[in-house]
Amino acid sequence: MTFAAFKALHQRRQAEHLARHGTQLDERREDSFDLALYAVGGFYAEVWRSRGEEAILFIHVFQKPAGLGAYLARVQLPAGL
């Protein structure tokens, strides 16, 4: 699915597509939110929920690596690389 086609979907359909075709890369907390990062096709999707809730508040979709900044800070490469 293309970036534009995914963005055009209703949020419920986006969540279904992520569950079936996305690869969860990471989870993190920001303020009172739980975030989950997915890779799908040639783009990324960040699912936002209120902490401890199942309902999705929104899905932030992006293609540029700059959107990964908050996640890259958590990556630690082994010594010697």
N, C-alpha and C positions, 0 to 999 in steps of 0.2 A: 504494500500500500504506500502511496506517496505521502509526503509531508502535507500537501494541500488537501488531499482526500481525507487524511486522518483528522486534520483540523476542522473539516466541514462536518464531521460526525457529531452527533449528540454525545454528551459526556458519558452516558451509560454505554453507548456503543464503543466509545474510545476505551473505556475500562474493560469491556469484553474482549476487544482486540488485543489489548496489552496482556490480559490473562492467557490468551491463546497463543499469541505470536511474539510477545515481548520477552526479553531476558532481563530479569531484575539484577541490577548491578550493585546497588547499595541501599542502605536506609540510614536516615539521620534525623535528628530532632532540631528544630529551630523554634525558639520561644515556646509557644504552647501547641506546636504542630508536629506531627509525624510525617516525614517525607520519604517516598520511595522512588528511586531512579530506575528507569527502564530504558533499554536500547531496543529499538524496533525499526527495521528497515535502515534507512540512512539518517535517522534522527533519534532524539531522546525525548522521553516524557517523564515528568516529575509529578507524582500524585501526592496531593496535599490533603491531610485529614487533621481534624482536631485531635489532640492527644487522647488516646484511648477510645476513639470513636471509629466505627466502621464506615460511616457515610463519607463519601469523597466530597471535599469542598470544591476543589477544581483540579484540573490537569494542565500543567504548564508544558507546552511543547516547544522544542527548540532544536536547531541544527548546529549552531556555532559552538565550538569547543569552549568558548568563554563561559557558557552556561554551566560547565562542569567544575568551575573553580572551587566551590564549596566542598566538592567531593574529592578533588585532586589533593587538597591539603591533608586529607586523611590517609592517602596512599603512602606506604613506606616500602621502599625498595630494599632488597637484601644488600648487605655490605658487599662492596666489590663490583657493583654494577654501575 
